């Protein structure tokens, strides 16, 4: 319940907007920037990498759907862990989820920059300055948009995501007619099937995004119904799109050339088979434009998500209270947005893109592991809690989620683990410092959420 003088977030997002937040974050830099890098590791079996990651992430998606319906609060995974774990554990969860979204923002900004430069080059323009300049600029634009209006940032996410799905649809339609199955032989690289695991670890960030839907729960209409629907819809749509795009990219360009193309692999694949369109240009230009759209929509989504985690932690006094306040005029978590932007900007400048991708994936895997544990603990602690949506095949589903997430995390390189542990150590110092000032233990805050009917997946979304 909000205290006197405090504002509650406005419910300005519908089912479509919430779904597009998830799809927009998932179909972003991952499919465009990481496909080539993953192909260097797994060869043609990269399509199996995306398929298996889809299976792994579905376990956690169902956990998020159940928790979001039962605990309709902003903050996503942090809010759920806060419900069932001690204050130090919930702080670690919030600290790592916040970092995950911020470092993912850096990945998307860098992906935008490389594809924007490629897009301009296709049309004969040589842009001045290094790509990192454009990465910094795009972060600034979307930070400003989110600071001024939640409704505007949510509406922009919907439009941008629909456009990029349409562009990828064109890529798939033209590519399926010329893709060659022979390009998938031999299927596995020289290292064999074991090579799929590090490639899965690298690309797992491409399956983060549906969790961002849960970070804006209090800003979604009828959240106990719409949040689970949006999570499930976003995962299904994204996995189908990924598999079609990867199949076409390998089947037309070949695994070796795709791996060599690196961050612009999908655009390079389009050069070989897409026709020239009137007024628009070559197919490669359209795909490069789609990559630009994809990365900025993903960036917008993680700016939304990171600021809401900071807002939730500030509201519950696990971070400075200023982070948990809404701007008196715009109704947005202004301080949380600006604090998140600082880390994104620093990461853009100093961290290489592959390290950024590995960091984002590792923290996603660790965070998703804890969310699955939270489902089990909440079932045991509060068996009579109203759950409008319940995950199927419990407890096997969350147990599989825990095992698979930890297994993939094990195959991420040691240097990434060192960086991750450094961020956790910094978080420990912040927690102890805040505890001396009366923060840390925090206080649970109940949002004002209207009751809704239990979720029936057979109903049509409205």
DASUL-V740551 format. One record per pair of residues at least 6 apart in sequence whose C-alpha atoms are under 7 Angstrom apart, sorted by the first residue. I is the first residue (numbers start at 1). J is the second residue. D is the distance in whole Angstrom. If there is no record, write none. Layout:
i: <I | I>
j: <J | J>
d: <D | D>
This chain:
i: <1 | 1 | 1 | 1 | 2 | 2 | 7 | 9 | 9 | 9 | 10 | 11 | 11 | 11 | 11 | 12 | 12 | 12 | 13 | 13 | 13 | 13 | 13 | 14 | 14 | 15 | 15 | 17 | 17 | 17 | 18 | 18 | 18 | 19 | 19 | 19 | 19 | 20 | 20 | 20 | 21 | 21 | 21 | 21 | 22 | 22 | 22 | 22 | 22 | 22 | 23 | 23 | 23 | 23 | 24 | 24 | 24 | 24 | 24 | 24 | 25 | 25 | 25 | 25 | 25 | 26 | 26 | 26 | 26 | 26 | 26 | 27 | 27 | 27 | 28 | 28 | 28 | 28 | 28 | 29 | 29 | 29 | 29 | 29 | 30 | 30 | 30 | 31 | 31 | 32 | 32 | 32 | 32 | 32 | 33 | 33 | 33 | 34 | 34 | 35 | 36 | 36 | 36 | 36 | 36 | 36 | 36 | 37 | 37 | 38 | 38 | 38 | 39 | 39 | 39 | 39 | 40 | 41 | 41 | 42 | 42 | 42 | 42 | 42 | 43 | 43 | 43 | 44 | 44 | 44 | 44 | 44 | 45 | 45 | 47 | 47 | 47 | 49 | 49 | 49 | 50 | 51 | 53 | 53 | 54 | 56 | 56 | 57 | 59 | 59 | 59 | 59 | 60 | 60 | 60 | 60 | 61 | 61 | 62 | 63 | 63 | 63 | 63 | 64 | 65 | 65 | 65 | 65 | 66 | 66 | 66 | 66 | 67 | 67 | 68 | 68 | 68 | 68 | 69 | 69 | 69 | 69 | 69 | 69 | 69 | 70 | 70 | 70 | 71 | 72 | 72 | 72 | 72 | 73 | 73 | 73 | 73 | 74 | 74 | 74 | 74 | 74 | 74 | 74 | 75 | 75 | 75 | 75 | 75 | 75 | 76 | 76 | 76 | 76 | 77 | 78 | 78 | 78 | 80 | 81 | 81 | 81 | 82 | 84 | 84 | 84 | 87 | 87 | 91 | 93 | 94 | 94 | 95 | 96 | 97 | 98 | 98 | 98 | 100 | 100 | 100 | 101 | 101 | 101 | 102 | 102 | 102 | 102 | 102 | 103 | 103 | 103 | 103 | 104 | 105 | 105 | 105 | 105 | 106 | 106 | 106 | 106 | 107 | 107 | 107 | 108 | 108 | 108 | 108 | 109 | 109 | 109 | 109 | 109 | 110 | 110 | 110 | 110 | 111 | 112 | 112 | 112 | 112 | 113 | 113 | 113 | 113 | 114 | 115 | 115 | 115 | 115 | 116 | 117 | 117 | 118 | 119 | 119 | 119 | 120 | 122 | 132 | 132 | 136 | 142 | 143 | 143 | 143 | 145 | 146 | 146 | 147 | 147 | 147 | 148 | 148 | 149 | 149 | 150 | 157 | 157 | 160 | 160 | 161 | 161 | 164 | 164 | 164 | 167 | 167 | 172 | 172 | 172 | 174 | 175 | 175 | 176 | 178 | 179 | 179 | 179 | 180 | 180 | 181 | 183 | 183 | 183 | 197 | 197 | 198 | 198 | 200 | 201 | 201 | 201 | 201 | 201 | 202 | 202 | 202 | 204 | 205 | 205 | 205 | 205 | 208 | 210 | 210 | 210 | 212 | 213 | 213 | 214 | 215 | 215 | 215 | 216 | 217 | 217 | 218 | 222 | 224 | 224 | 225 | 225 | 225 | 249 | 249 | 250 | 252 | 253 | 258 | 261 | 267 | 267 | 267 | 268 | 270 | 270 | 270 | 271 | 271 | 274 | 275 | 275 | 276 | 276 | 303 | 306 | 307 | 307 | 307 | 307 | 310 | 310 | 311 | 311 | 311 | 311 | 311 | 312 | 313 | 313 | 314 | 314 | 314 | 314 | 314 | 315 | 315 | 315 | 316 | 316 | 316 | 316 | 317 | 317 | 317 | 317 | 318 | 318 | 318 | 318 | 319 | 322 | 323 | 323 | 323 | 324 | 325 | 326 | 326 | 326 | 327 | 327 | 355 | 358 | 358 | 359 | 359 | 362 | 365 | 365 | 365 | 369 | 369 | 369 | 372 | 372 | 372 | 388 | 388 | 389 | 389 | 431 | 434>
j: <445 | 446 | 447 | 448 | 8 | 447 | 326 | 218 | 219 | 331 | 219 | 218 | 219 | 220 | 221 | 151 | 219 | 220 | 151 | 154 | 219 | 220 | 221 | 220 | 221 | 226 | 230 | 154 | 155 | 158 | 213 | 220 | 230 | 230 | 231 | 233 | 234 | 157 | 158 | 161 | 157 | 212 | 213 | 301 | 209 | 210 | 212 | 213 | 231 | 234 | 209 | 210 | 234 | 238 | 157 | 161 | 294 | 297 | 298 | 301 | 209 | 297 | 298 | 301 | 302 | 206 | 207 | 208 | 209 | 238 | 298 | 206 | 238 | 294 | 108 | 294 | 295 | 297 | 298 | 107 | 108 | 111 | 294 | 295 | 203 | 205 | 206 | 206 | 242 | 263 | 264 | 265 | 266 | 291 | 111 | 263 | 264 | 203 | 263 | 265 | 258 | 259 | 260 | 261 | 262 | 263 | 265 | 259 | 262 | 46 | 199 | 203 | 46 | 255 | 258 | 259 | 259 | 195 | 199 | 188 | 189 | 195 | 196 | 199 | 188 | 189 | 255 | 184 | 187 | 188 | 250 | 255 | 187 | 188 | 243 | 246 | 247 | 196 | 199 | 200 | 243 | 243 | 200 | 204 | 239 | 401 | 404 | 207 | 397 | 398 | 400 | 401 | 368 | 372 | 398 | 401 | 231 | 232 | 391 | 372 | 375 | 391 | 398 | 211 | 227 | 228 | 231 | 389 | 387 | 389 | 390 | 391 | 80 | 375 | 214 | 224 | 227 | 228 | 224 | 225 | 227 | 228 | 387 | 388 | 389 | 386 | 387 | 388 | 80 | 217 | 218 | 223 | 224 | 79 | 217 | 218 | 447 | 214 | 215 | 216 | 217 | 218 | 308 | 312 | 214 | 215 | 216 | 308 | 309 | 312 | 211 | 212 | 214 | 215 | 371 | 90 | 93 | 94 | 374 | 90 | 371 | 374 | 90 | 374 | 377 | 378 | 440 | 441 | 318 | 367 | 309 | 313 | 427 | 363 | 367 | 306 | 309 | 310 | 360 | 363 | 364 | 302 | 305 | 306 | 302 | 306 | 340 | 343 | 344 | 344 | 347 | 356 | 360 | 360 | 299 | 302 | 303 | 344 | 344 | 345 | 347 | 348 | 353 | 356 | 357 | 295 | 296 | 298 | 299 | 135 | 138 | 139 | 295 | 299 | 132 | 135 | 348 | 353 | 295 | 135 | 292 | 295 | 296 | 131 | 132 | 134 | 135 | 131 | 264 | 288 | 291 | 292 | 292 | 127 | 131 | 288 | 285 | 288 | 289 | 126 | 285 | 348 | 349 | 345 | 300 | 303 | 337 | 341 | 153 | 153 | 304 | 332 | 334 | 337 | 330 | 332 | 330 | 332 | 332 | 297 | 300 | 293 | 297 | 294 | 297 | 290 | 293 | 294 | 287 | 290 | 244 | 245 | 248 | 274 | 248 | 273 | 248 | 252 | 248 | 251 | 252 | 251 | 252 | 251 | 250 | 251 | 254 | 408 | 411 | 411 | 412 | 408 | 361 | 408 | 409 | 411 | 412 | 357 | 358 | 361 | 361 | 357 | 360 | 361 | 364 | 364 | 231 | 234 | 235 | 305 | 227 | 231 | 227 | 305 | 308 | 309 | 308 | 223 | 227 | 449 | 452 | 388 | 452 | 452 | 454 | 455 | 266 | 269 | 258 | 269 | 269 | 265 | 268 | 284 | 287 | 288 | 284 | 283 | 284 | 287 | 283 | 284 | 283 | 282 | 283 | 282 | 283 | 337 | 340 | 333 | 336 | 337 | 340 | 323 | 336 | 323 | 324 | 325 | 333 | 336 | 324 | 319 | 324 | 320 | 321 | 322 | 323 | 324 | 321 | 324 | 325 | 442 | 443 | 444 | 445 | 439 | 440 | 442 | 443 | 439 | 440 | 441 | 442 | 439 | 335 | 333 | 335 | 336 | 333 | 333 | 332 | 333 | 334 | 333 | 334 | 416 | 412 | 416 | 416 | 420 | 409 | 405 | 406 | 409 | 401 | 402 | 405 | 398 | 401 | 402 | 454 | 455 | 454 | 455 | 440 | 440>
d: <6 | 5 | 5 | 6 | 7 | 7 | 7 | 6 | 6 | 7 | 5 | 6 | 4 | 5 | 6 | 6 | 6 | 6 | 7 | 7 | 6 | 5 | 6 | 6 | 5 | 6 | 6 | 6 | 7 | 6 | 6 | 7 | 6 | 4 | 7 | 7 | 6 | 6 | 5 | 6 | 6 | 7 | 6 | 6 | 5 | 4 | 6 | 6 | 7 | 6 | 7 | 7 | 5 | 6 | 7 | 5 | 7 | 5 | 5 | 7 | 5 | 6 | 4 | 5 | 7 | 5 | 5 | 6 | 5 | 7 | 7 | 7 | 6 | 6 | 7 | 4 | 5 | 7 | 5 | 7 | 5 | 6 | 7 | 5 | 7 | 7 | 4 | 7 | 7 | 6 | 7 | 7 | 6 | 6 | 6 | 4 | 6 | 6 | 6 | 7 | 5 | 4 | 7 | 6 | 4 | 6 | 5 | 6 | 6 | 6 | 5 | 7 | 6 | 6 | 7 | 5 | 5 | 6 | 6 | 7 | 6 | 6 | 6 | 6 | 6 | 5 | 6 | 5 | 5 | 7 | 7 | 6 | 5 | 5 | 6 | 6 | 7 | 6 | 7 | 5 | 7 | 7 | 6 | 6 | 6 | 6 | 6 | 7 | 6 | 6 | 7 | 5 | 6 | 6 | 7 | 6 | 7 | 7 | 5 | 6 | 6 | 6 | 7 | 7 | 7 | 4 | 6 | 7 | 7 | 5 | 5 | 6 | 7 | 7 | 6 | 7 | 7 | 7 | 4 | 7 | 7 | 7 | 6 | 6 | 6 | 6 | 5 | 7 | 7 | 6 | 7 | 7 | 7 | 6 | 6 | 6 | 6 | 7 | 5 | 5 | 5 | 6 | 6 | 6 | 7 | 4 | 7 | 6 | 5 | 5 | 7 | 7 | 4 | 4 | 6 | 6 | 6 | 5 | 7 | 5 | 7 | 6 | 5 | 7 | 7 | 6 | 7 | 5 | 7 | 6 | 7 | 7 | 7 | 6 | 7 | 5 | 6 | 7 | 5 | 6 | 6 | 5 | 7 | 5 | 7 | 6 | 6 | 6 | 5 | 6 | 7 | 6 | 6 | 6 | 5 | 6 | 7 | 6 | 5 | 7 | 6 | 5 | 6 | 6 | 6 | 5 | 7 | 6 | 5 | 5 | 7 | 7 | 7 | 7 | 7 | 5 | 7 | 7 | 6 | 7 | 5 | 5 | 7 | 5 | 7 | 5 | 5 | 6 | 6 | 6 | 6 | 6 | 6 | 7 | 7 | 7 | 6 | 5 | 6 | 7 | 6 | 7 | 7 | 6 | 6 | 7 | 7 | 7 | 6 | 6 | 7 | 6 | 5 | 7 | 6 | 7 | 6 | 7 | 7 | 6 | 7 | 6 | 6 | 7 | 6 | 5 | 6 | 6 | 7 | 6 | 6 | 6 | 6 | 6 | 5 | 7 | 6 | 7 | 6 | 4 | 5 | 5 | 6 | 6 | 7 | 5 | 5 | 6 | 6 | 5 | 6 | 7 | 6 | 5 | 6 | 7 | 6 | 6 | 5 | 6 | 5 | 7 | 6 | 5 | 7 | 7 | 5 | 6 | 7 | 5 | 7 | 7 | 7 | 6 | 6 | 7 | 7 | 6 | 7 | 7 | 6 | 7 | 6 | 7 | 7 | 5 | 6 | 6 | 7 | 6 | 5 | 5 | 7 | 5 | 5 | 5 | 7 | 6 | 5 | 7 | 6 | 5 | 5 | 6 | 6 | 4 | 6 | 7 | 6 | 7 | 5 | 5 | 6 | 6 | 5 | 5 | 4 | 7 | 6 | 6 | 6 | 5 | 7 | 5 | 5 | 7 | 5 | 4 | 6 | 4 | 7 | 5 | 5 | 6 | 6 | 5 | 6 | 4 | 6 | 6 | 4 | 7 | 5 | 7 | 7 | 7 | 5 | 5 | 7 | 6 | 5 | 5 | 7 | 6 | 6 | 7 | 7 | 7 | 6 | 7 | 6 | 5 | 7 | 6 | 7 | 5 | 6 | 5 | 6 | 6 | 4 | 5 | 7 | 6 | 6 | 6>
